[in-house]
């Protein structure tokens, strides 16, 4: 991974770029959210939402927030309150998007590994997500399992799949991905393109 890659918390100056990335990933699918909804997800859990910089630009972002198992955000509304953590805490990976021009460099996996390490450090035991637009095979390759008893609402698009995985008890090894390695473009949770890959 290139040394100029940096993961950091979301800042106020990032929102124009985040909204553009989100819209580029989801508008054509009818899954794009309002900026106010995206901002509310970060306010609900700023310690589990990050951006990734590469080549001196905003390269992508991940939004994750605590939600009860089998629960997930409503794409048409902002978060009203911070979700209450239950005895077996679940962190919902709502969105992971990488800039289309920077895909195939392992940035999504780098963000996912950072999120897993953060979840472990904060005591979460599980991460859930909704795979959209056929990305469930990508997420399955990254340790997520479909939970067929949970049917996401129609707002997540046809074929959306609720998935989850355990948070590893030990650190996830750092990735060493060659810059030229091709990675399939898939979507993550409501609103992600090249989502971990």
C-alpha positions as CSV (number, residue, x, y, z in Angstrom):
1,X,0.0,0.0,0.0
2,X,1.3,3.4,-0.9
3,X,2.7,5.5,2.0
4,X,0.5,8.5,1.1
5,X,-2.7,6.6,2.0
6,X,-4.2,7.9,5.2
7,X,-7.4,7.0,7.1
8,X,-8.9,9.7,9.4
9,X,-12.1,10.8,11.0
10,X,-14.7,12.6,8.8
11,X,-14.3,16.4,9.0
12,X,-16.7,19.1,7.9
13,X,-14.6,19.8,4.8
14,X,-15.1,16.2,3.6
15,X,-18.9,16.5,2.9
16,X,-18.8,17.8,-0.6
17,X,-16.6,14.9,-1.6
18,X,-18.6,12.3,0.4
19,X,-21.8,13.4,-1.2
20,X,-20.3,13.3,-4.7
21,X,-18.9,9.8,-4.1
22,X,-22.2,8.5,-2.6
23,X,-24.2,10.0,-5.5
24,X,-21.9,8.5,-8.1
25,X,-22.2,5.1,-6.5
26,X,-26.0,5.1,-5.9
27,X,-27.9,7.7,-7.8
28,X,-28.3,5.5,-10.9
29,X,-29.6,2.7,-8.7
30,X,-32.1,4.9,-6.9
31,X,-30.3,4.3,-3.6
32,X,-28.8,7.7,-3.0
33,X,-29.4,9.5,0.3
34,X,-29.7,13.1,1.3
35,X,-26.6,14.8,2.7
36,X,-28.5,15.3,6.0
37,X,-29.1,11.6,6.3
38,X,-25.4,10.8,5.7
39,X,-24.3,13.5,8.2
40,X,-26.7,12.1,10.8
41,X,-25.1,8.6,10.5
42,X,-21.7,10.2,11.3
43,X,-23.2,12.1,14.2
44,X,-24.6,8.9,15.6
45,X,-21.2,7.3,15.8
46,X,-18.3,9.5,14.8
47,X,-15.7,7.0,16.1
48,X,-16.7,4.4,13.5
49,X,-16.9,6.6,10.4
50,X,-13.8,7.4,8.4
51,X,-12.5,8.8,5.2
52,X,-9.4,7.5,3.3
53,X,-7.1,9.9,1.5
54,X,-4.9,8.7,-1.4
55,X,-2.9,10.6,-4.0
56,X,-3.6,13.8,-2.0
57,X,-7.4,13.5,-2.4
58,X,-10.4,12.1,-0.7
59,X,-10.4,8.5,-2.1
60,X,-13.4,7.0,-0.2
61,X,-15.3,6.7,3.0
62,X,-17.0,4.3,5.4
63,X,-20.0,5.0,7.6
64,X,-20.8,2.5,10.3
65,X,-23.0,2.9,13.4
66,X,-24.4,0.7,16.2
67,X,-27.7,-0.9,15.3
68,X,-29.5,-3.9,16.9
69,X,-28.9,-7.1,15.1
70,X,-31.2,-7.4,12.1
71,X,-31.8,-3.6,12.2
72,X,-30.5,-1.1,9.7
73,X,-30.9,2.6,8.7
74,X,-33.9,3.8,6.8
75,X,-32.5,5.3,3.6
76,X,-35.3,8.0,3.5
77,X,-34.6,9.4,7.0
78,X,-31.8,10.8,9.1
79,X,-30.9,9.1,12.3
80,X,-33.0,10.5,15.2
81,X,-31.0,9.1,18.1
82,X,-27.9,7.0,18.6
83,X,-28.8,3.3,18.5
84,X,-28.7,1.6,21.9
85,X,-26.0,-1.0,22.2
86,X,-27.3,-4.4,23.3
87,X,-25.5,-7.0,25.3
88,X,-24.1,-8.5,22.1
89,X,-23.1,-5.3,20.3
90,X,-23.6,-5.1,16.6
91,X,-22.0,-2.4,14.4
92,X,-23.8,-1.8,11.1
93,X,-21.6,-1.0,8.1
94,X,-24.0,1.3,6.3
95,X,-21.8,2.4,3.5
96,X,-18.3,2.0,2.0
97,X,-17.4,3.8,-1.2
98,X,-14.2,4.2,-3.1
99,X,-13.7,6.7,-5.8
100,X,-14.1,5.0,-9.2
101,X,-10.7,6.2,-10.5
102,X,-8.9,4.8,-7.5
103,X,-10.5,1.3,-7.3
104,X,-8.4,-1.8,-7.6
105,X,-5.7,-0.6,-5.2
106,X,-6.9,-2.3,-2.1
107,X,-8.3,0.9,-0.5
108,X,-11.7,-0.7,0.3
109,X,-10.0,-3.6,2.1
110,X,-7.8,-1.2,3.9
111,X,-10.9,0.7,5.1
112,X,-12.6,-2.6,6.1
113,X,-9.7,-3.8,8.1
114,X,-9.5,-0.4,9.9
115,X,-13.2,-0.7,10.7
116,X,-12.8,-4.3,12.0
117,X,-9.9,-3.2,14.2
118,X,-11.9,-0.2,15.5
119,X,-14.9,-2.4,16.2
120,X,-12.8,-4.9,18.1
121,X,-11.2,-2.1,20.2
122,X,-14.7,-0.6,21.0
123,X,-16.1,-4.0,22.1
124,X,-18.4,-4.8,19.2
125,X,-18.8,-8.5,18.5
126,X,-20.5,-8.4,15.1
127,X,-20.6,-6.3,12.0
128,X,-23.7,-6.3,9.8
129,X,-24.4,-4.8,6.4
130,X,-26.9,-4.9,3.5
131,X,-25.2,-5.9,0.2
132,X,-26.8,-4.2,-2.7
133,X,-26.6,-4.5,-6.5
134,X,-25.2,-8.0,-6.5
135,X,-22.3,-7.3,-4.1
136,X,-23.1,-10.2,-1.7
137,X,-20.5,-12.4,-3.4
138,X,-17.8,-9.8,-2.7
139,X,-18.9,-9.5,1.0
140,X,-19.0,-13.2,1.3
141,X,-15.4,-13.4,0.2
142,X,-14.6,-10.9,3.0
143,X,-16.1,-13.1,5.8
144,X,-19.8,-12.0,5.7
145,X,-22.6,-14.5,5.7
146,X,-26.1,-13.9,4.4
147,X,-28.8,-13.9,7.0
148,X,-31.8,-15.1,5.0
149,X,-34.3,-14.6,7.8
150,X,-33.9,-10.8,7.4
151,X,-35.5,-9.2,4.3
152,X,-34.3,-5.6,3.7
153,X,-36.9,-3.1,2.7
154,X,-37.6,-2.4,-1.0
155,X,-35.7,0.9,-0.6
156,X,-32.4,-1.0,-0.7
157,X,-33.2,-2.3,-4.2
158,X,-34.0,-5.7,-5.7
159,X,-31.9,-8.5,-4.4
160,X,-30.5,-6.7,-1.4
161,X,-29.1,-9.2,1.2
162,X,-28.6,-8.7,4.9
163,X,-25.2,-10.1,5.9
164,X,-23.0,-10.2,9.0
165,X,-19.7,-11.5,10.4
166,X,-18.1,-11.8,13.7
167,X,-15.5,-9.2,14.7
168,X,-12.1,-11.0,14.9
169,X,-10.8,-11.4,18.4
170,X,-7.3,-10.7,17.2
171,X,-5.9,-8.1,14.9
172,X,-6.5,-8.4,11.1
173,X,-3.1,-8.6,9.3
174,X,-2.2,-5.5,7.3
175,X,-2.8,-5.7,3.6
176,X,0.0,-5.6,1.0
177,X,-1.9,-5.1,-2.2
178,X,0.0,-4.4,-5.4
179,X,-1.2,-1.1,-7.0
180,X,-2.0,-2.8,-10.2
181,X,-4.1,-5.7,-8.7
182,X,-7.6,-5.7,-10.2
183,X,-10.5,-5.8,-7.8
184,X,-14.1,-6.4,-8.9
185,X,-16.3,-3.3,-8.6
186,X,-19.1,-4.3,-6.2
187,X,-21.3,-2.4,-3.9
188,X,-21.6,-2.5,-0.2
189,X,-24.2,-1.4,2.0
190,X,-26.9,1.1,1.0
191,X,-24.7,3.3,-0.8
192,X,-21.3,1.8,-1.6
193,X,-19.3,1.2,-4.7
194,X,-16.1,-0.7,-4.6
195,X,-16.7,-1.4,-1.3
196,X,-14.0,-3.4,0.2
197,X,-12.0,-4.4,-2.7
